[in-house]
Each structure stands twice: as structure tokens, then as C-alpha cells.
Amino acid sequence: MEKTSIEAEEVIVENAKSVAFKDLPPPKEGLKPDDISILLFYQYVEPDWTEAEHRAALKKVISIGAAHNIKGRG
């Protein structure tokens, strides 16, 4: 049976819990004032992307993040 995109993703349970209304962990040691510790972005596209376009965009963003040592919340 072919896996859907959601079934193919790995979920780390301890990182999948809501942190809403909880204290945030302290910043990492040694950060300079201009260092970025969290980066959020949103992209709205019209018309909606196809599944293939979405996968391609996600793959590109992940590769750019990996090249610059930018990781997710986990």
C-alpha cells in the first residue's frame, strides 16, 4: 500500500505536544544580539498549489534550511 504524505512523515511525540501558554526554554548560550533564534514565515498562493508543487516548494525550503543549519522546533 502506498503511503500518503502524512503517513510518510516521522513524528517525534515529545515534540508534537502543544507548548501554548507554557514557558519557553531559555535561548541557547552564546547567541549574539543579532542572531535569529526563531524564524516563521507564511506563504499564501493563488490558485492553490498542486500536491506536486507543494512537495517541490517544501523540498526547496528544507534544502535551503539544511544548507544554513536551520532546523525545525524539535
PQR file with spaces between the fields and no chain letter, atoms N, CA, C, O and H, PARSE charges and radii, in Angstrom:
ATOM       1  N    MET     1       0.842   -1.179    0.000 -0.4000 1.5000
ATOM       2  CA   MET     1       0.000    0.000    0.000 -0.0000 2.0000
ATOM       3  C    MET     1       0.892    1.249    0.000  0.5500 1.7000
ATOM       4  O    MET     1       1.858    1.319    0.760 -0.5500 1.4000
ATOM       5  N    GLU     2       0.576    2.222   -0.839 -0.4000 1.5000
ATOM       6  CA   GLU     2       1.337    3.459   -0.923 -0.0000 2.0000
ATOM       7  C    GLU     2       1.010    4.352    0.269  0.5500 1.7000
ATOM       8  O    GLU     2      -0.148    4.497    0.662 -0.5500 1.4000
ATOM       9  H    GLU     2      -0.208    2.166   -1.456  0.4000 1.0000
ATOM      10  N    LYS     3       2.048    4.941    0.828 -0.4000 1.5000
ATOM      11  CA   LYS     3       1.843    5.834    1.969 -0.0000 2.0000
ATOM      12  C    LYS     3       1.445    7.214    1.481  0.5500 1.7000
ATOM      13  O    LYS     3       1.940    7.685    0.457 -0.5500 1.4000
ATOM      14  H    LYS     3       2.989    4.824    0.509  0.4000 1.0000
ATOM      15  N    THR     4       0.552    7.859    2.212 -0.4000 1.5000
ATOM      16  CA   THR     4       0.228    9.258    1.910 -0.0000 2.0000
ATOM      17  C    THR     4       1.332   10.120    2.499  0.5500 1.7000
ATOM      18  O    THR     4       2.165    9.632    3.262 -0.5500 1.4000
ATOM      19  H    THR     4       0.149    7.476    3.044  0.4000 1.0000
ATOM      20  N    SER     5       1.340   11.396    2.149 -0.4000 1.5000
ATOM      21  CA   SER     5       2.398   12.274    2.645 -0.0000 2.0000
ATOM      22  C    SER     5       2.393   12.337    4.169  0.5500 1.7000
ATOM      23  O    SER     5       3.456   12.438    4.781 -0.5500 1.4000
ATOM      24  H    SER     5       0.663   11.793    1.529  0.4000 1.0000
ATOM      25  N    ILE     6       1.233   12.280    4.785 -0.4000 1.5000
ATOM      26  CA   ILE     6       1.169   12.330    6.253 -0.0000 2.0000
ATOM      27  C    ILE     6       1.704   11.033    6.854  0.5500 1.7000
ATOM      28  O    ILE     6       2.436   11.067    7.843 -0.5500 1.4000
ATOM      29  H    ILE     6       0.369   12.198    4.288  0.4000 1.0000
ATOM      30  N    GLU     7       1.348    9.892    6.268 -0.4000 1.5000
ATOM      31  CA   GLU     7       1.827    8.614    6.786 -0.0000 2.0000
ATOM      32  C    GLU     7       3.335    8.479    6.643  0.5500 1.7000
ATOM      33  O    GLU     7       3.969    7.775    7.429 -0.5500 1.4000
ATOM      34  H    GLU     7       0.754    9.864    5.464  0.4000 1.0000
ATOM      35  N    ALA     8       3.919    9.142    5.652 -0.4000 1.5000
ATOM      36  CA   ALA     8       5.344    9.027    5.399 -0.0000 2.0000
ATOM      37  C    ALA     8       6.172    9.905    6.329  0.5500 1.7000
ATOM      38  O    ALA     8       7.391    9.744    6.386 -0.5500 1.4000
ATOM      39  H    ALA     8       3.404    9.714    5.013  0.4000 1.0000
ATOM      40  N    GLU     9       5.551   10.828    7.057 -0.4000 1.5000
ATOM      41  CA   GLU     9       6.287   11.720    7.932 -0.0000 2.0000
ATOM      42  C    GLU     9       6.578   11.057    9.267  0.5500 1.7000
ATOM      43  O    GLU     9       5.779   10.277    9.786 -0.5500 1.4000
ATOM      44  H    GLU     9       4.560   10.959    7.010  0.4000 1.0000
ATOM      45  N    GLU    10       7.729   11.385    9.800 -0.4000 1.5000
ATOM      46  CA   GLU    10       8.105   10.886   11.119 -0.0000 2.0000
ATOM      47  C    GLU    10       7.649   11.886   12.161  0.5500 1.7000
ATOM      48  O    GLU    10       7.890   13.085   12.022 -0.5500 1.4000
ATOM      49  H    GLU    10       8.378   12.018    9.378  0.4000 1.0000
ATOM      50  N    VAL    11       6.997   11.407   13.196 -0.4000 1.5000
ATOM      51  CA   VAL    11       6.538   12.284   14.266 -0.0000 2.0000
ATOM      52  C    VAL    11       7.299   11.931   15.534  0.5500 1.7000
ATOM      53  O    VAL    11       7.301   10.779   15.968 -0.5500 1.4000
ATOM      54  H    VAL    11       6.801   10.433   13.309  0.4000 1.0000
ATOM      55  N    ILE    12       7.938   12.922   16.119 -0.4000 1.5000
ATOM      56  CA   ILE    12       8.602   12.745   17.406 -0.0000 2.0000
ATOM      57  C    ILE    12       7.599   13.203   18.456  0.5500 1.7000
ATOM      58  O    ILE    12       7.359   14.401   18.614 -0.5500 1.4000
ATOM      59  H    ILE    12       7.936   13.858   15.767  0.4000 1.0000
ATOM      60  N    VAL    13       7.020   12.257   19.166 -0.4000 1.5000
ATOM      61  CA   VAL    13       5.890   12.526   20.052 -0.0000 2.0000
ATOM      62  C    VAL    13       6.181   13.647   21.036  0.5500 1.7000
ATOM      63  O    VAL    13       5.333   14.512   21.251 -0.5500 1.4000
ATOM      64  H    VAL    13       7.215   11.284   19.038  0.4000 1.0000
ATOM      65  N    GLU    14       7.359   13.647   21.635 -0.4000 1.5000
ATOM      66  CA   GLU    14       7.665   14.680   22.632 -0.0000 2.0000
ATOM      67  C    GLU    14       7.703   16.082   22.016  0.5500 1.7000
ATOM      68  O    GLU    14       7.517   17.069   22.727 -0.5500 1.4000
ATOM      69  H    GLU    14       8.049   12.944   21.460  0.4000 1.0000
ATOM      70  N    ASN    15       7.941   16.183   20.703 -0.4000 1.5000
ATOM      71  CA   ASN    15       7.958   17.479   20.033 -0.0000 2.0000
ATOM      72  C    ASN    15       6.613   17.829   19.422  0.5500 1.7000
ATOM      73  O    ASN    15       6.445   18.923   18.882 -0.5500 1.4000
ATOM      74  H    ASN    15       8.091   15.381   20.125  0.4000 1.0000
ATOM      75  N    ALA    16       5.669   16.932   19.497 -0.4000 1.5000
ATOM      76  CA   ALA    16       4.362   17.152   18.881 -0.0000 2.0000
ATOM      77  C    ALA    16       3.315   17.617   19.887  0.5500 1.7000
ATOM      78  O    ALA    16       2.126   17.669   19.574 -0.5500 1.4000
ATOM      79  H    ALA    16       5.805   16.044   19.935  0.4000 1.0000
ATOM      80  N    LYS    17       3.749   17.947   21.067 -0.4000 1.5000
ATOM      81  CA   LYS    17       2.817   18.401   22.099 -0.0000 2.0000
ATOM      82  C    LYS    17       2.742   19.921   22.096  0.5500 1.7000
ATOM      83  O    LYS    17       3.745   20.602   21.885 -0.5500 1.4000
ATOM      84  H    LYS    17       4.715   17.905   21.321  0.4000 1.0000
ATOM      85  N    SER    18       1.569   20.434   22.326 -0.4000 1.5000
ATOM      86  CA   SER    18       1.377   21.879   22.344 -0.0000 2.0000
ATOM      87  C    SER    18       2.205   22.513   23.451  0.5500 1.7000
ATOM      88  O    SER    18       2.304   21.985   24.559 -0.5500 1.4000
ATOM      89  H    SER    18       0.754   19.881   22.496  0.4000 1.0000
ATOM      90  N    VAL    19       2.799   23.658   23.127 -0.4000 1.5000
ATOM      91  CA   VAL    19       3.516   24.441   24.130 -0.0000 2.0000
ATOM      92  C    VAL    19       2.798   25.754   24.407  0.5500 1.7000
ATOM      93  O    VAL    19       3.361   26.672   25.003 -0.5500 1.4000
ATOM      94  H    VAL    19       2.718   24.087   22.227  0.4000 1.0000
ATOM      95  N    ALA    20       1.550   25.828   23.967 -0.4000 1.5000
ATOM      96  CA   ALA    20       0.757   27.042   24.180 -0.0000 2.0000
ATOM      97  C    ALA    20       0.617   27.308   25.677  0.5500 1.7000
ATOM      98  O    ALA    20       0.351   26.401   26.466 -0.5500 1.4000
ATOM      99  H    ALA    20       1.092   25.083   23.483  0.4000 1.0000
ATOM     100  N    PHE    21       0.799   28.551   26.039 -0.4000 1.5000
ATOM     101  CA   PHE    21       0.637   29.018   27.421 -0.0000 2.0000
ATOM     102  C    PHE    21       1.646   28.397   28.386  0.5500 1.7000
ATOM     103  O    PHE    21       1.424   28.386   29.597 -0.5500 1.4000
ATOM     104  H    PHE    21       1.015   29.288   25.399  0.4000 1.0000
ATOM     105  N    LYS    22       2.744   27.887   27.856 -0.4000 1.5000
ATOM     106  CA   LYS    22       3.808   27.344   28.705 -0.0000 2.0000
ATOM     107  C    LYS    22       5.043   28.219   28.556  0.5500 1.7000
ATOM     108  O    LYS    22       5.216   28.891   27.539 -0.5500 1.4000
ATOM     109  H    LYS    22       2.925   27.896   26.873  0.4000 1.0000
ATOM     110  N    ASP    23       5.893   28.211   29.564 -0.4000 1.5000
ATOM     111  CA   ASP    23       7.130   28.970   29.489 -0.0000 2.0000
ATOM     112  C    ASP    23       8.005   28.430   28.359  0.5500 1.7000
ATOM     113  O    ASP    23       8.080   27.221   28.136 -0.5500 1.4000
ATOM     114  H    ASP    23       5.752   27.665   30.390  0.4000 1.0000
ATOM     115  N    LEU    24       8.658   29.339   27.657 -0.4000 1.5000
ATOM     116  CA   LEU    24       9.580   28.938   26.602 -0.0000 2.0000
ATOM     117  C    LEU    24      10.927   28.588   27.214  0.5500 1.7000
ATOM     118  O    LEU    24      11.290   29.127   28.259 -0.5500 1.4000
ATOM     119  H    LEU    24       8.597   30.320   27.838  0.4000 1.0000
ATOM     120  N    PRO    25      11.667   27.696   26.579 -0.5600 1.5000
ATOM     121  CA   PRO    25      13.012   27.403   27.100  0.2800 2.0000
ATOM     122  C    PRO    25      13.902   28.630   26.914  0.5500 1.7000
ATOM     123  O    PRO    25      13.634   29.468   26.053 -0.5500 1.4000
ATOM     124  N    PRO    26      14.959   28.737   27.719 -0.5600 1.5000
ATOM     125  CA   PRO    26      15.855   29.889   27.568  0.2800 2.0000
ATOM     126  C    PRO    26      16.591   29.810   26.226  0.5500 1.7000
ATOM     127  O    PRO    26      16.748   28.723   25.669 -0.5500 1.4000
ATOM     128  N    PRO    27      17.044   30.961   25.707 -0.5600 1.5000
ATOM     129  CA   PRO    27      17.819   30.931   24.468  0.2800 2.0000
ATOM     130  C    PRO    27      19.126   30.166   24.671  0.5500 1.7000
ATOM     131  O    PRO    27      19.626   30.057   25.791 -0.5500 1.4000
ATOM     132  N    LYS    28      19.665   29.645   23.589 -0.4000 1.5000
ATOM     133  CA   LYS    28      20.934   28.920   23.675 -0.0000 2.0000
ATOM     134  C    LYS    28      22.050   29.856   24.098  0.5500 1.7000
ATOM     135  O    LYS    28      22.030   31.050   23.800 -0.5500 1.4000
ATOM     136  H    LYS    28      19.259   29.733   22.679  0.4000 1.0000
ATOM     137  N    GLU    29      23.021   29.294   24.796 -0.4000 1.5000
ATOM     138  CA   GLU    29      24.180   30.070   25.252 -0.0000 2.0000
ATOM     139  C    GLU    29      24.959   30.598   24.051  0.5500 1.7000
ATOM     140  O    GLU    29      25.064   29.923   23.027 -0.5500 1.4000
ATOM     141  H    GLU    29      23.037   28.324   25.038  0.4000 1.0000
ATOM     142  N    GLY    30      25.497   31.792   24.179 -0.4000 1.5000
ATOM     143  CA   GLY    30      26.396   32.330   23.169 -0.0000 2.0000
ATOM     144  C    GLY    30      25.727   33.040   22.008  0.5500 1.7000
ATOM     145  O    GLY    30      26.411   33.433   21.063 -0.5500 1.4000
ATOM     146  H    GLY    30      25.412   32.341   25.011  0.4000 1.0000
ATOM     147  N    LEU    31      24.414   33.220   22.046 -0.4000 1.5000
ATOM     148  CA   LEU    31      23.749   33.939   20.961 -0.0000 2.0000
ATOM     149  C    LEU    31      24.132   35.412   21.009  0.5500 1.7000
ATOM     150  O    LEU    31      24.169   36.029   22.074 -0.5500 1.4000
ATOM     151  H    LEU    31      23.858   32.901   22.814  0.4000 1.0000
ATOM     152  N    LYS    32      24.415   35.958   19.836 -0.4000 1.5000
ATOM     153  CA   LYS    32      24.710   37.381   19.735 -0.0000 2.0000
ATOM     154  C    LYS    32      23.396   38.135   19.575  0.5500 1.7000
ATOM     155  O    LYS    32      22.399   37.539   19.167 -0.5500 1.4000
ATOM     156  H    LYS    32      24.386   35.457   18.971  0.4000 1.0000
ATOM     157  N    PRO    33      23.367   39.435   19.887 -0.5600 1.5000
ATOM     158  CA   PRO    33      22.113   40.193   19.796  0.2800 2.0000
ATOM     159  C    PRO    33      21.423   40.106   18.433  0.5500 1.7000
ATOM     160  O    PRO    33      20.194   40.146   18.362 -0.5500 1.4000
ATOM     161  N    ASP    34      22.195   39.988   17.354 -0.4000 1.5000
ATOM     162  CA   ASP    34      21.597   39.943   16.018 -0.0000 2.0000
ATOM     163  C    ASP    34      21.303   38.533   15.523  0.5500 1.7000
ATOM     164  O    ASP    34      20.787   38.368   14.417 -0.5500 1.4000
ATOM     165  H    ASP    34      23.193   39.956   17.411  0.4000 1.0000
ATOM     166  N    ASP    35      21.621   37.513   16.316 -0.4000 1.5000
ATOM     167  CA   ASP    35      21.334   36.133   15.907 -0.0000 2.0000
ATOM     168  C    ASP    35      19.828   35.899   15.873  0.5500 1.7000
ATOM     169  O    ASP    35      19.082   36.441   16.689 -0.5500 1.4000
ATOM     170  H    ASP    35      22.041   37.647   17.214  0.4000 1.0000
ATOM     171  N    ILE    36      19.405   35.101   14.937 -0.4000 1.5000
ATOM     172  CA   ILE    36      17.988   34.733   14.831 -0.0000 2.0000
ATOM     173  C    ILE    36      17.813   33.376   15.490  0.5500 1.7000
ATOM     174  O    ILE    36      18.498   32.415   15.140 -0.5500 1.4000
ATOM     175  H    ILE    36      20.011   34.661   14.274  0.4000 1.0000
ATOM     176  N    SER    37      16.900   33.301   16.438 -0.4000 1.5000
ATOM     177  CA   SER    37      16.682   32.028   17.119 -0.0000 2.0000
ATOM     178  C    SER    37      15.405   31.348   16.639  0.5500 1.7000
ATOM     179  O    SER    37      15.247   30.138   16.803 -0.5500 1.4000
ATOM     180  H    SER    37      16.344   34.082   16.722  0.4000 1.0000
ATOM     181  N    ILE    38      14.498   32.112   16.053 -0.4000 1.5000
ATOM     182  CA   ILE    38      13.267   31.519   15.530 -0.0000 2.0000
ATOM     183  C    ILE    38      12.870   32.305   14.284  0.5500 1.7000
ATOM     184  O    ILE    38      12.913   33.535   14.269 -0.5500 1.4000
ATOM     185  H    ILE    38      14.626   33.095   15.920  0.4000 1.0000
ATOM     186  N    LEU    39      12.490   31.587   13.262 -0.4000 1.5000
ATOM     187  CA   LEU    39      12.102   32.217   12.017 -0.0000 2.0000
ATOM     188  C    LEU    39      10.802   31.583   11.559  0.5500 1.7000
ATOM     189  O    LEU    39      10.728   30.372   11.354 -0.5500 1.4000
ATOM     190  H    LEU    39      12.455   30.588   13.274  0.4000 1.0000
ATOM     191  N    LEU    40       9.787   32.404   11.402 -0.4000 1.5000
ATOM     192  CA   LEU    40       8.487   31.936   10.931 -0.0000 2.0000
ATOM     193  C    LEU    40       8.168   32.640    9.628  0.5500 1.7000
ATOM     194  O    LEU    40       8.478   33.820    9.461 -0.5500 1.4000
ATOM     195  H    LEU    40       9.847   33.388   11.569  0.4000 1.0000
ATOM     196  N    PHE    41       7.558   31.930    8.719 -0.4000 1.5000
ATOM     197  CA   PHE    41       7.097   32.588    7.520 -0.0000 2.0000
ATOM     198  C    PHE    41       5.858   31.887    7.005  0.5500 1.7000
ATOM     199  O    PHE    41       5.635   30.703    7.258 -0.5500 1.4000
ATOM     200  H    PHE    41       7.306   30.971    8.856  0.4000 1.0000
ATOM     201  N    TYR    42       5.077   32.631    6.293 -0.4000 1.5000
ATOM     202  CA   TYR    42       3.847   32.115    5.703 -0.0000 2.0000
ATOM     203  C    TYR    42       3.847   32.493    4.240  0.5500 1.7000
ATOM     204  O    TYR    42       4.337   33.558    3.865 -0.5500 1.4000
ATOM     205  H    TYR    42       5.259   33.592    6.088  0.4000 1.0000
ATOM     206  N    GLN    43       3.305   31.633    3.424 -0.4000 1.5000
ATOM     207  CA   GLN    43       3.183   31.935    2.007 -0.0000 2.0000
ATOM     208  C    GLN    43       1.771   31.577    1.571  0.5500 1.7000
ATOM     209  O    GLN    43       1.332   30.437    1.717 -0.5500 1.4000
ATOM     210  H    GLN    43       2.907   30.768    3.729  0.4000 1.0000
ATOM     211  N    TYR    44       1.076   32.554    1.041 -0.4000 1.5000
ATOM     212  CA   TYR    44      -0.253   32.313    0.502 -0.0000 2.0000
ATOM     213  C    TYR    44      -0.155   32.389   -1.005  0.5500 1.7000
ATOM     214  O    TYR    44       0.420   33.333   -1.546 -0.5500 1.4000
ATOM     215  H    TYR    44       1.433   33.480    0.922  0.4000 1.0000
ATOM     216  N    VAL    45      -0.708   31.410   -1.683 -0.4000 1.5000
ATOM     217  CA   VAL    45      -0.598   31.328   -3.128 -0.0000 2.0000
ATOM     218  C    VAL    45      -1.980   31.137   -3.729  0.5500 1.7000
ATOM     219  O    VAL    45      -2.775   30.333   -3.242 -0.5500 1.4000
ATOM     220  H    VAL    45      -1.175   30.643   -1.243  0.4000 1.0000
ATOM     221  N    GLU    46      -2.254   31.870   -4.775 -0.4000 1.5000
ATOM     222  CA   GLU    46      -3.496   31.671   -5.513 -0.0000 2.0000
ATOM     223  C    GLU    46      -3.153   31.525   -6.979  0.5500 1.7000
ATOM     224  O    GLU    46      -2.402   32.345   -7.508 -0.5500 1.4000
ATOM     225  H    GLU    46      -1.608   32.522   -5.171  0.4000 1.0000
ATOM     226  N    PRO    47      -3.659   30.542   -7.639 -0.5600 1.5000
ATOM     227  CA   PRO    47      -4.502   29.464   -7.111  0.2800 2.0000
ATOM     228  C    PRO    47      -3.675   28.520   -6.228  0.5500 1.7000
ATOM     229  O    PRO    47      -2.444   28.551   -6.254 -0.5500 1.4000
ATOM     230  N    ASP    48      -4.361   27.691   -5.455 -0.4000 1.5000
ATOM     231  CA   ASP    48      -3.677   26.738   -4.585 -0.0000 2.0000
ATOM     232  C    ASP    48      -2.699   25.883   -5.386  0.5500 1.7000
ATOM     233  O    ASP    48      -2.941   25.555   -6.548 -0.5500 1.4000
ATOM     234  H    ASP    48      -5.361   27.666   -5.434  0.4000 1.0000
ATOM     235  N    TRP    49      -1.582   25.530   -4.733 -0.4000 1.5000
ATOM     236  CA   TRP    49      -0.618   24.652   -5.373 -0.0000 2.0000
ATOM     237  C    TRP    49      -1.189   23.244   -5.503  0.5500 1.7000
ATOM     238  O    TRP    49      -2.040   22.818   -4.723 -0.5500 1.4000
ATOM     239  H    TRP    49      -1.386   25.797   -3.790  0.4000 1.0000
ATOM     240  N    THR    50      -0.701   22.552   -6.495 -0.4000 1.5000
ATOM     241  CA   THR    50      -0.996   21.120   -6.591 -0.0000 2.0000
ATOM     242  C    THR    50      -0.147   20.410   -5.543  0.5500 1.7000
ATOM     243  O    THR    50       0.755   21.012   -4.960 -0.5500 1.4000
ATOM     244  H    THR    50      -0.009   22.898   -7.129  0.4000 1.0000
ATOM     245  N    GLU    51      -0.430   19.139   -5.302 -0.4000 1.5000
ATOM     246  CA   GLU    51       0.396   18.365   -4.365 -0.0000 2.0000
ATOM     247  C    GLU    51       1.854   18.368   -4.809  0.5500 1.7000
ATOM     248  O    GLU    51       2.752   18.511   -3.980 -0.5500 1.4000
ATOM     249  H    GLU    51      -1.163   18.650   -5.775  0.4000 1.0000
ATOM     250  N    ALA    52       2.097   18.214   -6.109 -0.4000 1.5000
ATOM     251  CA   ALA    52       3.469   18.183   -6.634 -0.0000 2.0000
ATOM     252  C    ALA    52       4.173   19.522   -6.414  0.5500 1.7000
ATOM     253  O    ALA    52       5.344   19.551   -6.035 -0.5500 1.4000
ATOM     254  H    ALA    52       1.366   18.098   -6.783  0.4000 1.0000
ATOM     255  N    GLU    53       3.470   20.625   -6.648 -0.4000 1.5000
ATOM     256  CA   GLU    53       4.057   21.947   -6.426 -0.0000 2.0000
ATOM     257  C    GLU    53       4.358   22.164   -4.943  0.5500 1.7000
ATOM     258  O    GLU    53       5.395   22.725   -4.591 -0.5500 1.4000
ATOM     259  H    GLU    53       2.519   20.602   -6.956  0.4000 1.0000
ATOM     260  N    HIS    54       3.454   21.721   -4.085 -0.4000 1.5000
ATOM     261  CA   HIS    54       3.665   21.851   -2.645 -0.0000 2.0000
ATOM     262  C    HIS    54       4.880   21.050   -2.196  0.5500 1.7000
ATOM     263  O    HIS    54       5.713   21.549   -1.440 -0.5500 1.4000
ATOM     264  H    HIS    54       2.612   21.265   -4.371  0.4000 1.0000
ATOM     265  N    ARG    55       4.979   19.810   -2.661 -0.4000 1.5000
ATOM     266  CA   ARG    55       6.142   18.975   -2.309 -0.0000 2.0000
ATOM     267  C    ARG    55       7.442   19.609   -2.789  0.5500 1.7000
ATOM     268  O    ARG    55       8.437   19.605   -2.064 -0.5500 1.4000
ATOM     269  H    ARG    55       4.302   19.404   -3.275  0.4000 1.0000
ATOM     270  N    ALA    56       7.443   20.156   -4.006 -0.4000 1.5000
ATOM     271  CA   ALA    56       8.651   20.785   -4.554 -0.0000 2.0000
ATOM     272  C    ALA    56       9.054   22.005   -3.724  0.5500 1.7000
ATOM     273  O    ALA    56      10.235   22.197   -3.437 -0.5500 1.4000
ATOM     274  H    ALA    56       6.634   20.159   -4.595  0.4000 1.0000
ATOM     275  N    ALA    57       8.077   22.829   -3.338 -0.4000 1.5000
ATOM     276  CA   ALA    57       8.369   24.016   -2.532 -0.0000 2.0000
ATOM     277  C    ALA    57       8.904   23.616   -1.157  0.5500 1.7000
ATOM     278  O    ALA    57       9.876   24.195   -0.672 -0.5500 1.4000
ATOM     279  H    ALA    57       7.117   22.673   -3.571  0.4000 1.0000
ATOM     280  N    LEU    58       8.274   22.637   -0.540 -0.4000 1.5000
ATOM     281  CA   LEU    58       8.712   22.168    0.773 -0.0000 2.0000
ATOM     282  C    LEU    58      10.127   21.603    0.697  0.5500 1.7000
ATOM     283  O    LEU    58      10.958   21.874    1.563 -0.5500 1.4000
ATOM     284  H    LEU    58       7.485   22.166   -0.934  0.4000 1.0000
ATOM     285  N    LYS    59      10.395   20.818   -0.342 -0.4000 1.5000
ATOM     286  CA   LYS    59      11.731   20.250   -0.527 -0.0000 2.0000
ATOM     287  C    LYS    59      12.773   21.362   -0.667  0.5500 1.7000
ATOM     288  O    LYS    59      13.860   21.269   -0.096 -0.5500 1.4000
ATOM     289  H    LYS    59       9.720   20.597   -1.046  0.4000 1.0000
ATOM     290  N    LYS    60      12.445   22.405   -1.420 -0.4000 1.5000
ATOM     291  CA   LYS    60      13.370   23.525   -1.619 -0.0000 2.0000
ATOM     292  C    LYS    60      13.630   24.260   -0.313  0.5500 1.7000
ATOM     293  O    LYS    60      14.780   24.564    0.003 -0.5500 1.4000
ATOM     294  H    LYS    60      11.562   22.480   -1.883  0.4000 1.0000
ATOM     295  N    VAL    61      12.578   24.552    0.454 -0.4000 1.5000
ATOM     296  CA   VAL    61      12.741   25.265    1.725 -0.0000 2.0000
ATOM     297  C    VAL    61      13.561   24.428    2.705  0.5500 1.7000
ATOM     298  O    VAL    61      14.417   24.964    3.410 -0.5500 1.4000
ATOM     299  H    VAL    61      11.644   24.306    0.198  0.4000 1.0000
ATOM     300  N    ILE    62      13.310   23.134    2.756 -0.4000 1.5000
ATOM     301  CA   ILE    62      14.075   22.258    3.653 -0.0000 2.0000
ATOM     302  C    ILE    62      15.536   22.226    3.239  0.5500 1.7000
ATOM     303  O    ILE    62      16.416   22.250    4.100 -0.5500 1.4000
ATOM     304  H    ILE    62      12.615   22.698    2.184  0.4000 1.0000
ATOM     305  N    SER    63      15.818   22.172    1.934 -0.4000 1.5000
ATOM     306  CA   SER    63      17.217   22.125    1.482 -0.0000 2.0000
ATOM     307  C    SER    63      17.942   23.435    1.796  0.5500 1.7000
ATOM     308  O    SER    63      19.111   23.421    2.180 -0.5500 1.4000
ATOM     309  H    SER    63      15.103   22.152    1.235  0.4000 1.0000
ATOM     310  N    ILE    64      17.248   24.571    1.634 -0.4000 1.5000
ATOM     311  CA   ILE    64      17.859   25.860    1.988 -0.0000 2.0000
ATOM     312  C    ILE    64      18.140   25.908    3.491  0.5500 1.7000
ATOM     313  O    ILE    64      19.209   26.348    3.915 -0.5500 1.4000
ATOM     314  H    ILE    64      16.298   24.583    1.322  0.4000 1.0000
ATOM     315  N    GLY    65      17.172   25.453    4.294 -0.4000 1.5000
ATOM     316  CA   GLY    65      17.377   25.414    5.745 -0.0000 2.0000
ATOM     317  C    GLY    65      18.549   24.527    6.134  0.5500 1.7000
ATOM     318  O    GLY    65      19.359   24.898    6.983 -0.5500 1.4000
ATOM     319  H    GLY    65      16.304   25.095    3.950  0.4000 1.0000
ATOM     320  N    ALA    66      18.639   23.360    5.517 -0.4000 1.5000
ATOM     321  CA   ALA    66      19.739   22.437    5.825 -0.0000 2.0000
ATOM     322  C    ALA    66      21.083   23.055    5.461  0.5500 1.7000
ATOM     323  O    ALA    66      22.060   22.891    6.191 -0.5500 1.4000
ATOM     324  H    ALA    66      17.980   23.059    4.828  0.4000 1.0000
ATOM     325  N    ALA    67      21.137   23.766    4.339 -0.4000 1.5000
ATOM     326  CA   ALA    67      22.401   24.391    3.907 -0.0000 2.0000
ATOM     327  C    ALA    67      22.865   25.472    4.876  0.5500 1.7000
ATOM     328  O    ALA    67      24.055   25.776    4.952 -0.5500 1.4000
ATOM     329  H    ALA    67      20.343   23.899    3.746  0.4000 1.0000
ATOM     330  N    HIS    68      21.911   26.056    5.622 -0.4000 1.5000
ATOM     331  CA   HIS    68      22.249   27.130    6.559 -0.0000 2.0000
ATOM     332  C    HIS    68      22.071   26.710    8.011  0.5500 1.7000
ATOM     333  O    HIS    68      22.029   27.555    8.905 -0.5500 1.4000
ATOM     334  H    HIS    68      20.944   25.808    5.560  0.4000 1.0000
ATOM     335  N    ASN    69      21.966   25.395    8.249 -0.4000 1.5000
ATOM     336  CA   ASN    69      21.828   24.833    9.589 -0.0000 2.0000
ATOM     337  C    ASN    69      20.598   25.386   10.322  0.5500 1.7000
ATOM     338  O    ASN    69      20.637   25.642   11.525 -0.5500 1.4000
ATOM     339  H    ASN    69      22.000   24.709    7.523  0.4000 1.0000
ATOM     340  N    ILE    70      19.512   25.563    9.568 -0.4000 1.5000
ATOM     341  CA   ILE    70      18.239   25.996   10.146 -0.0000 2.0000
ATOM     342  C    ILE    70      17.387   24.756   10.314  0.5500 1.7000
ATOM     343  O    ILE    70      17.177   24.010    9.358 -0.5500 1.4000
ATOM     344  H    ILE    70      19.480   25.355    8.590  0.4000 1.0000
ATOM     345  N    LYS    71      16.899   24.533   11.507 -0.4000 1.5000
ATOM     346  CA   LYS    71      16.150   23.317   11.810 -0.0000 2.0000
ATOM     347  C    LYS    71      14.779   23.656   12.350  0.5500 1.7000
ATOM     348  O    LYS    71      14.479   24.808   12.662 -0.5500 1.4000
ATOM     349  H    LYS    71      17.069   25.139   12.284  0.4000 1.0000
ATOM     350  N    GLY    72      13.954   22.631   12.455 -0.4000 1.5000
ATOM     351  CA   GLY    72      12.610   22.797   12.999 -0.0000 2.0000
ATOM     352  C    GLY    72      12.628   22.935   14.508  0.5500 1.7000
ATOM     353  O    GLY    72      13.682   23.101   15.124 -0.5500 1.4000
ATOM     354  H    GLY    72      14.198   21.694   12.202  0.4000 1.0000
ATOM     355  N    ARG    73      11.452   22.864   15.086 -0.4000 1.5000
ATOM     356  CA   ARG    73      11.310   23.087   16.523 -0.0000 2.0000
ATOM     357  C    ARG    73      11.788   21.914   17.353  0.5500 1.7000
ATOM     358  O    ARG    73      11.877   22.045   18.574 -0.5500 1.4000
ATOM     359  H    ARG    73      10.596   22.729   14.586  0.4000 1.0000
ATOM     360  N    GLY    74      12.095   20.794   16.767 -0.4000 1.5000
ATOM     361  CA   GLY    74      12.434   19.597   17.537 -0.0000 2.0000
ATOM     362  C    GLY    74      13.857   19.420   17.850  0.5500 1.7000
ATOM     363  O    GLY    74      14.230   18.439   18.494 -0.5500 1.4000
ATOM     364  H    GLY    74      12.023   20.687   15.776  0.4000 1.0000
